[in-house]
Amino acid sequence: MIQRYDLLHRGAGPKGTDIARPAEFLIDSSGIIRWVNLTENIAVRARPEQVLEAFEQGEQVTPQ
Amino acid sequence: MVALDRVFFELAGFFSYTFFAQFPITRDFPWANLLLFAAGGICLVVGLFRAFGNARAYRGKIFGPILSTLAILIFGLFSYVLFYELRQVPPSTGAPRVGQKAPEFTLSDQDGRDVSLRDLGSKSKAVALIFYRGFW
């Protein structure tokens, strides 16, 4: 699944194993991606408030 | 002993990141740590001038350069990790973008049951998909 989303971080895990790079996606009920956060610094990731904000903005655009 | 408290700032700048990393404002860019390093740097320069200006009183001609080198090494290691190593994230050009259909997947939940993206989407307004880097 990590490979399907192209998020593999080769050799970054313990003993050189492959792990996922940090990433956050917000997907609507029809499976369309509405918001993506791909960080360039592994210490800086999306905060819960940012995800909620993105969700609320998405709701305003397409009220259901 | 005069020079030891100078190096304290550098050590504080280095180790306090574990504390400052808890808050987004000092984690995303290490302002607080850089300030501590700057304070340490100023103290070191002042200390070195004193050590060489009045070496007999301060006995800093030997300890001064040793501790200064140590302080610079600590700062170098901090900068290397914070500004280089943490940013070694591979580009993911193939990652799905906004407006695209999210690749379908099925994973096990905490009870071992299969959960697919389609199931989640049909039951809720939105799905937050978080790839967490941790392995611990």
N, CA and C atoms of all chains as a GROMACS GRO file, in nm:
protein
  600
    1MET      N    1   0.082  -0.121   0.000
    1MET     CA    2   0.000   0.000   0.000
    1MET      C    3   0.086   0.127   0.000
    2ILE      N    4   0.197   0.120   0.074
    2ILE     CA    5   0.288   0.234   0.076
    2ILE      C    6   0.343   0.260  -0.063
    3GLN      N    7   0.372   0.150  -0.134
    3GLN     CA    8   0.424   0.165  -0.270
    3GLN      C    9   0.317   0.218  -0.365
    4ARG      N   10   0.193   0.176  -0.342
    4ARG     CA   11   0.084   0.222  -0.428
    4ARG      C   12   0.068   0.374  -0.416
    5TYR      N   13   0.096   0.427  -0.300
    5TYR     CA   14   0.087   0.571  -0.279
    5TYR      C   15   0.222   0.641  -0.301
    6ASP      N   16   0.322   0.565  -0.346
    6ASP     CA   17   0.457   0.618  -0.372
    6ASP      C   18   0.513   0.694  -0.250
    7LEU      N   19   0.511   0.629  -0.136
    7LEU     CA   20   0.556   0.695  -0.014
    7LEU      C   21   0.668   0.616   0.055
    8LEU      N   22   0.740   0.534  -0.023
    8LEU     CA   23   0.843   0.452   0.038
    8LEU      C   24   0.968   0.536   0.069
    9HIS      N   25   1.020   0.520   0.190
    9HIS     CA   26   1.145   0.584   0.228
    9HIS      C   27   1.246   0.470   0.250
   10ARG      N   28   1.326   0.445   0.147
   10ARG     CA   29   1.416   0.330   0.151
   10ARG      C   30   1.523   0.345   0.258
   11GLY      N   31   1.543   0.239   0.334
   11GLY     CA   32   1.655   0.234   0.427
   11GLY      C   33   1.644   0.327   0.547
   12ALA      N   34   1.529   0.388   0.568
   12ALA     CA   35   1.518   0.486   0.678
   12ALA      C   36   1.473   0.422   0.809
   13GLY      N   37   1.435   0.297   0.805
   13GLY     CA   38   1.389   0.230   0.925
   13GLY      C   39   1.505   0.173   1.004
   14PRO      N   40   1.475   0.100   1.113
   14PRO     CA   41   1.582   0.040   1.191
   14PRO      C   42   1.656  -0.065   1.110
   15LYS      N   43   1.787  -0.066   1.120
   15LYS     CA   44   1.874  -0.158   1.046
   15LYS      C   45   1.852  -0.150   0.895
   16GLY      N   46   1.826  -0.030   0.848
   16GLY     CA   47   1.819  -0.010   0.703
   16GLY      C   48   1.694  -0.065   0.637
   17THR      N   49   1.590  -0.091   0.715
   17THR     CA   50   1.467  -0.139   0.652
   17THR      C   51   1.392  -0.022   0.588
   18ASP      N   52   1.299  -0.056   0.500
   18ASP     CA   53   1.222   0.048   0.432
   18ASP      C   54   1.099   0.083   0.515
   19ILE      N   55   1.070   0.211   0.524
   19ILE     CA   56   0.949   0.254   0.596
   19ILE      C   57   0.877   0.358   0.509
   20ALA      N   58   0.762   0.404   0.557
   20ALA     CA   59   0.688   0.506   0.484
   20ALA      C   60   0.738   0.644   0.525
   21ARG      N   61   0.739   0.735   0.428
   21ARG     CA   62   0.765   0.875   0.464
   21ARG      C   63   0.635   0.930   0.522
   22PRO      N   64   0.642   1.033   0.610
   22PRO     CA   65   0.517   1.085   0.665
   22PRO      C   66   0.433   1.150   0.555
   23ALA      N   67   0.304   1.126   0.559
   23ALA     CA   68   0.213   1.186   0.460
   23ALA      C   69   0.072   1.182   0.515
   24GLU      N   70  -0.008   1.282   0.475
   24GLU     CA   71  -0.147   1.286   0.519
   24GLU      C   72  -0.237   1.316   0.400
   25PHE      N   73  -0.345   1.241   0.390
   25PHE     CA   74  -0.442   1.261   0.282
   25PHE      C   75  -0.581   1.277   0.343
   26LEU      N   76  -0.662   1.360   0.279
   26LEU     CA   77  -0.803   1.368   0.316
   26LEU      C   78  -0.883   1.327   0.192
   27ILE      N   79  -0.965   1.222   0.209
   27ILE     CA   80  -1.036   1.163   0.095
   27ILE      C   81  -1.186   1.179   0.120
   28ASP      N   82  -1.260   1.226   0.020
   28ASP     CA   83  -1.405   1.243   0.042
   28ASP      C   84  -1.477   1.110   0.020
   29SER      N   85  -1.609   1.112   0.041
   29SER     CA   86  -1.683   0.986   0.042
   29SER      C   87  -1.686   0.919  -0.095
   30SER      N   88  -1.658   0.995  -0.202
   30SER     CA   89  -1.655   0.930  -0.333
   30SER      C   90  -1.515   0.883  -0.370
   31GLY      N   91  -1.421   0.894  -0.275
   31GLY     CA   92  -1.287   0.841  -0.299
   31GLY      C   93  -1.193   0.939  -0.368
   32ILE      N   94  -1.236   1.065  -0.382
   32ILE     CA   95  -1.151   1.166  -0.444
   32ILE      C   96  -1.066   1.234  -0.337
   33ILE      N   97  -0.938   1.255  -0.367
   33ILE     CA   98  -0.850   1.320  -0.271
   33ILE      C   99  -0.878   1.470  -0.269
   34ARG      N  100  -0.901   1.523  -0.151
   34ARG     CA  101  -0.934   1.666  -0.138
   34ARG      C  102  -0.819   1.748  -0.081
   35TRP      N  103  -0.730   1.683  -0.012
   35TRP     CA  104  -0.622   1.759   0.054
   35TRP      C  105  -0.505   1.664   0.076
   36VAL      N  106  -0.384   1.714   0.049
   36VAL     CA  107  -0.264   1.631   0.064
   36VAL      C  108  -0.159   1.712   0.140
   37ASN      N  109  -0.089   1.647   0.228
   37ASN     CA  110   0.026   1.711   0.292
   37ASN      C  111   0.146   1.616   0.285
   38LEU      N  112   0.244   1.657   0.203
   38LEU     CA  113   0.369   1.579   0.191
   38LEU      C  114   0.480   1.664   0.249
   39THR      N  115   0.528   1.628   0.364
   39THR     CA  116   0.627   1.713   0.431
   39THR      C  117   0.766   1.694   0.369
   40GLU      N  118   0.848   1.797   0.385
   40GLU     CA  119   0.988   1.784   0.341
   40GLU      C  120   1.080   1.770   0.460
   41ASN      N  121   1.023   1.768   0.579
   41ASN     CA  122   1.102   1.757   0.701
   41ASN      C  123   1.027   1.661   0.793
   42ILE      N  124   1.092   1.550   0.828
   42ILE     CA  125   1.019   1.447   0.901
   42ILE      C  126   0.977   1.492   1.040
   43ALA      N  127   1.035   1.603   1.090
   43ALA     CA  128   0.992   1.653   1.221
   43ALA      C  129   0.866   1.739   1.208
   44VAL      N  130   0.837   1.784   1.087
   44VAL     CA  131   0.724   1.874   1.065
   44VAL      C  132   0.615   1.798   0.992
   45ARG      N  133   0.508   1.763   1.062
   45ARG     CA  134   0.399   1.689   1.001
   45ARG      C  135   0.269   1.765   1.024
   46ALA      N  136   0.166   1.721   0.952
   46ALA     CA  137   0.037   1.789   0.968
   46ALA      C  138  -0.013   1.770   1.110
   47ARG      N  139  -0.065   1.879   1.168
   47ARG     CA  140  -0.121   1.870   1.301
   47ARG      C  141  -0.270   1.841   1.289
   48PRO      N  142  -0.325   1.780   1.393
   48PRO     CA  143  -0.468   1.747   1.387
   48PRO      C  144  -0.554   1.867   1.348
   49GLU      N  145  -0.519   1.988   1.399
   49GLU     CA  146  -0.600   2.105   1.365
   49GLU      C  147  -0.599   2.133   1.215
   50GLN      N  148  -0.482   2.107   1.153
   50GLN     CA  149  -0.472   2.134   1.010
   50GLN      C  150  -0.563   2.041   0.930
   51VAL      N  151  -0.567   1.914   0.973
   51VAL     CA  152  -0.652   1.817   0.903
   51VAL      C  153  -0.798   1.855   0.920
   52LEU      N  154  -0.836   1.895   1.042
   52LEU     CA  155  -0.975   1.935   1.068
   52LEU      C  156  -1.012   2.060   0.988
   53GLU      N  157  -0.917   2.152   0.979
   53GLU     CA  158  -0.942   2.274   0.904
   53GLU      C  159  -0.965   2.242   0.756
   54ALA      N  160  -0.880   2.152   0.704
   54ALA     CA  161  -0.895   2.112   0.564
   54ALA      C  162  -1.030   2.044   0.544
   55PHE      N  163  -1.072   1.967   0.641
   55PHE     CA  164  -1.202   1.898   0.631
   55PHE      C  165  -1.316   2.000   0.629
   56GLU      N  166  -1.308   2.099   0.718
   56GLU     CA  167  -1.414   2.199   0.725
   56GLU      C  168  -1.421   2.282   0.598
   57GLN      N  169  -1.305   2.315   0.543
   57GLN     CA  170  -1.304   2.390   0.418
   57GLN      C  171  -1.366   2.309   0.305
   58GLY      N  172  -1.333   2.180   0.303
   58GLY     CA  173  -1.389   2.093   0.200
   58GLY      C  174  -1.540   2.084   0.212
   59GLU      N  175  -1.592   2.085   0.336
   59GLU     CA  176  -1.737   2.078   0.358
   59GLU      C  177  -1.806   2.202   0.304
   60GLN      N  178  -1.741   2.318   0.320
   60GLN     CA  179  -1.804   2.442   0.273
   60GLN      C  180  -1.818   2.443   0.122
   61VAL      N  181  -1.719   2.384   0.053
   61VAL     CA  182  -1.722   2.386  -0.094
   61VAL      C  183  -1.832   2.293  -0.145
   62THR      N  184  -1.844   2.176  -0.082
   62THR     CA  185  -1.945   2.081  -0.129
   62THR      C  186  -2.034   2.040  -0.012
   63PRO      N  187  -2.134   2.121   0.020
   63PRO     CA  188  -2.223   2.084   0.131
   63PRO      C  189  -2.302   1.958   0.095
   64GLN      N  190  -2.310   1.866   0.189
   64GLN     CA  191  -2.375   1.739   0.158
   64GLN      C  192  -2.507   1.725   0.234
   65MET      N  193   3.730   2.675   3.536
   65MET     CA  194   3.584   2.658   3.552
   65MET      C  195   3.506   2.766   3.478
   66VAL      N  196   3.576   2.875   3.445
   66VAL     CA  197   3.504   2.986   3.381
   66VAL      C  198   3.441   2.942   3.250
   67ALA      N  199   3.515   2.860   3.174
   67ALA     CA  200   3.466   2.824   3.040
   67ALA      C  201   3.354   2.721   3.044
   68LEU      N  202   3.343   2.650   3.154
   68LEU     CA  203   3.243   2.542   3.159
   68LEU      C  204   3.101   2.594   3.144
   69ASP      N  205   3.075   2.709   3.211
   69ASP     CA  206   2.939   2.762   3.200
   69ASP      C  207   2.910   2.814   3.061
   70ARG      N  208   3.013   2.842   2.983
   70ARG     CA  209   2.990   2.883   2.843
   70ARG      C  210   2.939   2.763   2.763
   71VAL      N  211   3.004   2.650   2.785
   71VAL     CA  212   2.965   2.531   2.710
   71VAL      C  213   2.827   2.483   2.753
   72PHE      N  214   2.788   2.523   2.875
   72PHE     CA  215   2.655   2.485   2.923
   72PHE      C  216   2.546   2.530   2.826
   73PHE      N  217   2.559   2.652   2.774
   73PHE     CA  218   2.460   2.704   2.680
   73PHE      C  219   2.451   2.615   2.557
   74GLU      N  220   2.568   2.572   2.509
   74GLU     CA  221   2.569   2.490   2.388
   74GLU      C  222   2.503   2.356   2.416
   75LEU      N  223   2.535   2.299   2.533
   75LEU     CA  224   2.472   2.171   2.570
   75LEU      C  225   2.322   2.189   2.586
   76ALA      N  226   2.284   2.301   2.648
   76ALA     CA  227   2.142   2.328   2.668
   76ALA      C  228   2.074   2.343   2.532
   77GLY      N  229   2.140   2.414   2.440
   77GLY     CA  230   2.084   2.432   2.306
   77GLY      C  231   2.063   2.300   2.236
   78PHE      N  232   2.152   2.207   2.261
   78PHE     CA  233   2.146   2.077   2.195
   78PHE      C  234   2.036   1.989   2.254
   79PHE      N  235   2.041   1.973   2.386
   79PHE     CA  236   1.951   1.876   2.448
   79PHE      C  237   1.809   1.929   2.468
   80SER      N  238   1.794   2.061   2.472
   80SER     CA  239   1.661   2.114   2.499
   80SER      C  240   1.568   2.094   2.379
   81TYR      N  241   1.621   2.048   2.264
   81TYR     CA  242   1.531   2.028   2.150
   81TYR      C  243   1.428   1.921   2.181
   82THR      N  244   1.464   1.823   2.264
   82THR     CA  245   1.366   1.721   2.301
   82THR      C  246   1.248   1.784   2.374
   83PHE      N  247   1.273   1.895   2.445
   83PHE     CA  248   1.164   1.968   2.511
   83PHE      C  249   1.091   2.058   2.413
   84PHE      N  250   1.168   2.137   2.338
   84PHE     CA  251   1.106   2.234   2.248
   84PHE      C  252   1.034   2.167   2.132
   85ALA      N  253   1.073   2.042   2.101
   85ALA     CA  254   1.009   1.972   1.990
   85ALA      C  255   0.863   1.938   2.021
   86GLN      N  256   0.823   1.955   2.147
   86GLN     CA  257   0.684   1.926   2.183
   86GLN      C  258   0.589   2.035   2.134
   87PHE      N  259   0.643   2.153   2.106
   87PHE     CA  260   0.557   2.263   2.065
   87PHE      C  261   0.583   2.296   1.919
   88PRO      N  262   0.477   2.304   1.840
   88PRO     CA  263   0.496   2.326   1.696
   88PRO      C  264   0.582   2.447   1.664
   89ILE      N  265   0.565   2.556   1.739
   89ILE     CA  266   0.635   2.679   1.702
   89ILE      C  267   0.786   2.666   1.716
   90THR      N  268   0.831   2.588   1.815
   90THR     CA  269   0.975   2.572   1.831
   90THR      C  270   1.025   2.442   1.766
   91ARG      N  271   0.932   2.359   1.717
   91ARG     CA  272   0.976   2.237   1.649
   91ARG      C  273   0.997   2.261   1.500
   92ASP      N  274   0.900   2.327   1.436
   92ASP     CA  275   0.908   2.343   1.292
   92ASP      C  276   1.032   2.421   1.252
   93PHE      N  277   1.067   2.519   1.332
   93PHE     CA  278   1.197   2.584   1.316
   93PHE      C  279   1.254   2.607   1.456
   94PRO      N  280   1.378   2.558   1.484
   94PRO     CA  281   1.426   2.557   1.624
   94PRO      C  282   1.475   2.693   1.673
   95TRP      N  283   1.383   2.791   1.681
   95TRP     CA  284   1.421   2.926   1.726
   95TRP      C  285   1.487   2.926   1.862
   96ALA      N  286   1.421   2.860   1.957
   96ALA     CA  287   1.470   2.864   2.095
   96ALA      C  288   1.610   2.807   2.105
   97ASN      N  289   1.633   2.697   2.033
   97ASN     CA  290   1.765   2.633   2.040
   97ASN      C  291   1.872   2.721   1.976
   98LEU      N  292   1.837   2.783   1.863
   98LEU     CA  293   1.935   2.869   1.797
   98LEU      C  294   1.969   2.988   1.886
   99LEU      N  295   1.871   3.040   1.962
   99LEU     CA  296   1.898   3.150   2.054
   99LEU      C  297   1.995   3.107   2.163
  100LEU      N  298   1.974   2.986   2.216
  100LEU     CA  299   2.065   2.934   2.319
  100LEU      C  300   2.207   2.919   2.262
  101PHE      N  301   2.215   2.868   2.139
  101PHE     CA  302   2.347   2.853   2.077
  101PHE      C  303   2.413   2.989   2.058
  102ALA      N  304   2.332   3.088   2.016
  102ALA     CA  305   2.387   3.221   1.995
  102ALA      C  306   2.440   3.278   2.127
  103ALA      N  307   2.362   3.261   2.235
  103ALA     CA  308   2.406   3.308   2.366
  103ALA      C  309   2.537   3.240   2.405
  104GLY      N  310   2.543   3.108   2.380
  104GLY     CA  311   2.665   3.034   2.410
  104GLY      C  312   2.783   3.083   2.329
  105GLY      N  313   2.758   3.113   2.202
  105GLY     CA  314   2.865   3.161   2.113
  105GLY      C  315   2.922   3.292   2.162
  106ILE      N  316   2.833   3.385   2.202
  106ILE     CA  317   2.879   3.516   2.252
  106ILE      C  318   2.963   3.496   2.378
  107CYS      N  319   2.912   3.413   2.470
  107CYS     CA  320   2.986   3.386   2.594
  107CYS      C  321   3.122   3.324   2.565
  108LEU      N  322   3.126   3.235   2.467
  108LEU     CA  323   3.254   3.171   2.434
  108LEU      C  324   3.356   3.272   2.384
  109VAL      N  325   3.312   3.362   2.296
  109VAL     CA  326   3.404   3.462   2.242
  109VAL      C  327   3.456   3.551   2.355
  110VAL      N  328   3.362   3.598   2.440
  110VAL     CA  329   3.402   3.682   2.554
  110VAL      C  330   3.500   3.605   2.642
  111GLY      N  331   3.466   3.480   2.668
  111GLY     CA  332   3.551   3.397   2.754
  111GLY      C  333   3.690   3.376   2.697
  112LEU      N  334   3.696   3.356   2.566
  112LEU     CA  335   3.827   3.333   2.503
  112LEU      C  336   3.913   3.458   2.510
  113PHE      N  337   3.850   3.576   2.487
  113PHE     CA  338   3.926   3.701   2.498
  113PHE      C  339   3.982   3.717   2.639
  114ARG      N  340   3.898   3.684   2.737
  114ARG     CA  341   3.943   3.693   2.877
  114ARG      C  342   4.056   3.594   2.903
  115ALA      N  343   4.038   3.472   2.853
  115ALA     CA  344   4.136   3.366   2.879
  115ALA      C  345   4.272   3.402   2.824
  116PHE      N  346   4.272   3.460   2.702
  116PHE     CA  347   4.402   3.491   2.642
  116PHE      C  348   4.454   3.626   2.688
  117GLY      N  349   4.361   3.714   2.728
  117GLY     CA  350   4.404   3.846   2.774
  117GLY      C  351   4.465   3.840   2.913
  118ASN      N  352   4.412   3.754   2.995
  118ASN     CA  353   4.461   3.745   3.132
  118ASN      C  354   4.471   3.598   3.171
  119ALA      N  355   4.559   3.528   3.101
  119ALA     CA  356   4.563   3.382   3.110
  119ALA      C  357   4.594   3.334   3.252
  120ARG      N  358   4.672   3.413   3.322
  120ARG     CA  359   4.712   3.365   3.455
  120ARG      C  360   4.594   3.365   3.551
  121ALA      N  361   4.510   3.469   3.539
  121ALA     CA  362   4.396   3.479   3.628
  121ALA      C  363   4.291   3.374   3.598
  122TYR      N  364   4.270   3.349   3.469
  122TYR     CA  365   4.160   3.259   3.432
  122TYR      C  366   4.206   3.117   3.400
  123ARG      N  367   4.332   3.097   3.374
  123ARG     CA  368   4.387   2.967   3.337
  123ARG      C  369   4.307   2.903   3.222
  124GLY      N  370   4.274   2.987   3.125
  124GLY     CA  371   4.186   2.939   3.020
  124GLY      C  372   4.255   2.911   2.888
  125LYS      N  373   4.387   2.923   2.884
  125LYS     CA  374   4.454   2.907   2.754
  125LYS      C  375   4.442   2.765   2.703
  126ILE      N  376   4.433   2.669   2.792
  126ILE     CA  377   4.422   2.530   2.749
  126ILE      C  378   4.275   2.491   2.738
  127PHE      N  379   4.200   2.520   2.845
  127PHE     CA  380   4.060   2.478   2.845
  127PHE      C  381   3.976   2.556   2.744
  128GLY      N  382   4.012   2.682   2.727
  128GLY     CA  383   3.936   2.768   2.635
  128GLY      C  384   3.922   2.707   2.497
  129PRO      N  385   4.034   2.683   2.429
  129PRO     CA  386   4.024   2.625   2.293
  129PRO      C  387   3.959   2.486   2.292
  130ILE      N  388   3.988   2.405   2.393
  130ILE     CA  389   3.929   2.270   2.395
  130ILE      C  390   3.776   2.280   2.403
  131LEU      N  391   3.730   2.359   2.499
  131LEU     CA  392   3.585   2.369   2.516
  131LEU      C  393   3.518   2.441   2.400
  132SER      N  394   3.591   2.537   2.340
  132SER     CA  395   3.534   2.606   2.222
  132SER      C  396   3.514   2.508   2.109
  133THR      N  397   3.616   2.423   2.086
  133THR     CA  398   3.605   2.324   1.979
  133THR      C  399   3.487   2.232   2.007
  134LEU      N  400   3.476   2.192   2.131
  134LEU     CA  401   3.365   2.104   2.171
  134LEU      C  402   3.231   2.171   2.141
  135ALA      N  403   3.222   2.299   2.178
  135ALA     CA  404   3.097   2.372   2.157
  135ALA      C  405   3.063   2.381   2.009
  136ILE      N  406   3.165   2.407   1.927
  136ILE     CA  407   3.141   2.418   1.782
  136ILE      C  408   3.097   2.283   1.726
  137LEU      N  409   3.158   2.176   1.776
  137LEU     CA  410   3.119   2.042   1.731
  137LEU      C  411   2.974   2.012   1.768
  138ILE      N  412   2.934   2.050   1.890
  138ILE     CA  413   2.796   2.027   1.933
  138ILE      C  414   2.700   2.102   1.842
  139PHE      N  415   2.732   2.228   1.814
  139PHE     CA  416   2.648   2.310   1.727
  139PHE      C  417   2.643   2.250   1.586
  140GLY      N  418   2.757   2.202   1.540
  140GLY     CA  419   2.763   2.141   1.408
  140GLY      C  420   2.674   2.018   1.398
  141LEU      N  421   2.678   1.935   1.501
  141LEU     CA  422   2.596   1.813   1.502
  141LEU      C  423   2.448   1.850   1.502
  142PHE      N  424   2.413   1.950   1.584
  142PHE     CA  425   2.274   1.995   1.592
  142PHE      C  426   2.226   2.043   1.454
  143SER      N  427   2.309   2.127   1.391
  143SER     CA  428   2.271   2.182   1.260
  143SER      C  429   2.259   2.070   1.157
  144TYR      N  430   2.352   1.975   1.162
  144TYR     CA  431   2.349   1.865   1.065
  144TYR      C  432   2.219   1.788   1.076
  145VAL      N  433   2.182   1.753   1.199
  145VAL     CA  434   2.060   1.674   1.218
  145VAL      C  435   1.936   1.755   1.181
  146LEU      N  436   1.928   1.880   1.235
  146LEU     CA  437   1.806   1.959   1.216
  146LEU      C  438   1.789   2.011   1.074
  147PHE      N  439   1.899   2.051   1.012
  147PHE     CA  440   1.883   2.116   0.882
  147PHE      C  441   1.918   2.028   0.764
  148TYR      N  442   1.974   1.910   0.792
  148TYR     CA  443   2.007   1.821   0.681
  148TYR      C  444   1.938   1.686   0.694
  149GLU      N  445   1.967   1.616   0.803
  149GLU     CA  446   1.921   1.478   0.813
  149GLU      C  447   1.768   1.468   0.815
  150LEU      N  448   1.703   1.556   0.889
  150LEU     CA  449   1.556   1.550   0.898
  150LEU      C  450   1.490   1.582   0.765
  151ARG      N  451   1.565   1.646   0.675
  151ARG     CA  452   1.505   1.685   0.547
  151ARG      C  453   1.534   1.587   0.436
  152GLN      N  454   1.598   1.475   0.470
  152GLN     CA  455   1.628   1.375   0.368
  152GLN      C  456   1.505   1.289   0.343
  153VAL      N  457   1.401   1.353   0.295
  153VAL     CA  458   1.278   1.280   0.262
  153VAL      C  459   1.275   1.260   0.111
  154PRO      N  460   1.257   1.136   0.066
  154PRO     CA  461   1.259   1.116  -0.080
  154PRO      C  462   1.138   1.183  -0.144
  155PRO      N  463   1.154   1.238  -0.265
  155PRO     CA  464   1.038   1.296  -0.332
  155PRO      C  465   0.941   1.185  -0.372
  156SER      N  466   0.813   1.211  -0.361
  156SER     CA  467   0.718   1.109  -0.403
  156SER      C  468   0.634   1.166  -0.516
  157THR      N  469   0.693   1.161  -0.635
  157THR     CA  470   0.629   1.221  -0.753
  157THR      C  471   0.504   1.144  -0.793
  158GLY      N  472   0.500   1.016  -0.755
  158GLY     CA  473   0.386   0.935  -0.794
  158GLY      C  474   0.273   0.937  -0.693
  159ALA      N  475   0.290   1.013  -0.585
  159ALA     CA  476   0.184   1.016  -0.483
  159ALA      C  477   0.058   1.078  -0.542
  160PRO      N  478  -0.058   1.025  -0.505
  160PRO     CA  479  -0.182   1.079  -0.560
  160PRO      C  480  -0.201   1.226  -0.522
  161ARG      N  481  -0.257   1.302  -0.616
  161ARG     CA  482  -0.273   1.446  -0.593
  161ARG      C  483  -0.419   1.482  -0.570
  162VAL      N  484  -0.436   1.608  -0.528
  162VAL     CA  485  -0.572   1.658  -0.505
  162VAL      C  486  -0.652   1.647  -0.635
  163GLY      N  487  -0.774   1.595  -0.623
  163GLY     CA  488  -0.859   1.581  -0.741
  163GLY      C  489  -0.853   1.442  -0.801
  164GLN      N  490  -0.748   1.366  -0.768
  164GLN     CA  491  -0.736   1.230  -0.820
  164GLN      C  492  -0.814   1.133  -0.731
  165LYS      N  493  -0.841   1.018  -0.789
  165LYS     CA  494  -0.906   0.913  -0.712
  165LYS      C  495  -0.801   0.846  -0.623
  166ALA      N  496  -0.834   0.829  -0.496
  166ALA     CA  497  -0.739   0.766  -0.404
  166ALA      C  498  -0.727   0.617  -0.436
  167PRO      N  499  -0.607   0.563  -0.447
  167PRO     CA  500  -0.592   0.420  -0.474
  167PRO      C  501  -0.665   0.336  -0.370
  168GLU      N  502  -0.739   0.239  -0.415
  168GLU     CA  503  -0.817   0.152  -0.326
  168GLU      C  504  -0.722   0.065  -0.242
  169PHE      N  505  -0.758   0.037  -0.120
  169PHE     CA  506  -0.677  -0.051  -0.036
  169PHE      C  507  -0.765  -0.124   0.064
  170THR      N  508  -0.716  -0.234   0.114
  170THR     CA  509  -0.783  -0.308   0.221
  170THR      C  510  -0.678  -0.341   0.326
  171LEU      N  511  -0.705  -0.303   0.448
  171LEU     CA  512  -0.612  -0.330   0.559
  171LEU      C  513  -0.690  -0.389   0.676
  172SER      N  514  -0.617  -0.451   0.769
  172SER     CA  515  -0.683  -0.506   0.887
  172SER      C  516  -0.698  -0.398   0.992
  173ASP      N  517  -0.812  -0.399   1.062
  173ASP     CA  518  -0.827  -0.305   1.174
  173ASP      C  519  -0.775  -0.370   1.302
  174GLN      N  520  -0.799  -0.304   1.415
  174GLN     CA  521  -0.741  -0.353   1.540
  174GLN      C  522  -0.798  -0.488   1.582
  175ASP      N  523  -0.914  -0.525   1.526
  175ASP     CA  524  -0.972  -0.655   1.560
  175ASP      C  525  -0.942  -0.761   1.454
  176GLY      N  526  -0.859  -0.725   1.358
  176GLY     CA  527  -0.824  -0.822   1.255
  176GLY      C  528  -0.921  -0.828   1.139
  177ARG      N  529  -1.025  -0.742   1.141
  177ARG     CA  530  -1.121  -0.742   1.031
  177ARG      C  531  -1.070  -0.658   0.915
  178ASP      N  532  -1.104  -0.701   0.794
  178ASP     CA  533  -1.061  -0.626   0.677
  178ASP      C  534  -1.144  -0.498   0.663
  179VAL      N  535  -1.074  -0.389   0.636
  179VAL     CA  536  -1.142  -0.262   0.614
  179VAL      C  537  -1.089  -0.205   0.483
  180SER      N  538  -1.180  -0.172   0.393
  180SER     CA  539  -1.134  -0.115   0.266
  180SER      C  540  -1.170   0.032   0.261
  181LEU      N  541  -1.102   0.103   0.175
  181LEU     CA  542  -1.128   0.247   0.160
  181LEU      C  543  -1.273   0.269   0.116
  182ARG      N  544  -1.321   0.180   0.028
  182ARG     CA  545  -1.458   0.196  -0.021
  182ARG      C  546  -1.558   0.185   0.094
  183ASP      N  547  -1.536   0.087   0.184
  183ASP     CA  548  -1.625   0.072   0.300
  183ASP      C  549  -1.626   0.200   0.384
  184LEU      N  550  -1.507   0.250   0.411
  184LEU     CA  551  -1.495   0.369   0.496
  184LEU      C  552  -1.568   0.486   0.433
  185GLY      N  553  -1.546   0.505   0.303
  185GLY     CA  554  -1.605   0.618   0.232
  185GLY      C  555  -1.757   0.612   0.231
  186SER      N  556  -1.812   0.490   0.220
  186SER     CA  557  -1.958   0.478   0.212
  186SER      C  558  -2.022   0.505   0.347
  187LYS      N  559  -1.945   0.491   0.454
  187LYS     CA  560  -2.002   0.508   0.588
  187LYS      C  561  -1.983   0.648   0.644
  188SER      N  562  -1.892   0.725   0.586
  188SER     CA  563  -1.860   0.854   0.648
  188SER      C  564  -1.844   0.962   0.542
  189LYS      N  565  -1.836   1.084   0.591
  189LYS     CA  566  -1.823   1.199   0.501
  189LYS      C  567  -1.686   1.206   0.437
  190ALA      N  568  -1.585   1.169   0.516
  190ALA     CA  569  -1.449   1.181   0.465
  190ALA      C  570  -1.358   1.082   0.539
  191VAL      N  571  -1.246   1.054   0.477
  191VAL     CA  572  -1.149   0.963   0.537
  191VAL      C  573  -1.017   1.038   0.547
  192ALA      N  574  -0.959   1.041   0.667
  192ALA     CA  575  -0.825   1.098   0.683
  192ALA      C  576  -0.727   0.981   0.682
  193LEU      N  577  -0.638   0.983   0.586
  193LEU     CA  578  -0.542   0.875   0.570
  193LEU      C  579  -0.404   0.928   0.613
  194ILE      N  580  -0.350   0.872   0.719
  194ILE     CA  581  -0.224   0.925   0.772
  194ILE      C  582  -0.117   0.817   0.766
  195PHE      N  583  -0.013   0.846   0.692
  195PHE     CA  584   0.103   0.756   0.689
  195PHE      C  585   0.198   0.802   0.798
  196TYR      N  586   0.211   0.718   0.897
  196TYR     CA  587   0.295   0.755   1.010
  196TYR      C  588   0.430   0.686   0.995
  197ARG      N  589   0.534   0.763   1.016
  197ARG     CA  590   0.667   0.712   0.987
  197ARG      C  591   0.718   0.619   1.096
  198GLY      N  592   0.658   0.629   1.215
  198GLY     CA  593   0.714   0.559   1.330
  198GLY      C  594   0.714   0.409   1.315
  199PHE      N  595   0.807   0.344   1.377
  199PHE     CA  596   0.815   0.199   1.376
  199PHE      C  597   0.836   0.149   1.518
  200TRP      N  598   0.819   0.238   1.615
  200TRP     CA  599   0.843   0.198   1.752
  200TRP      C  600   0.712   0.181   1.824
   0.00000   0.00000   0.00000
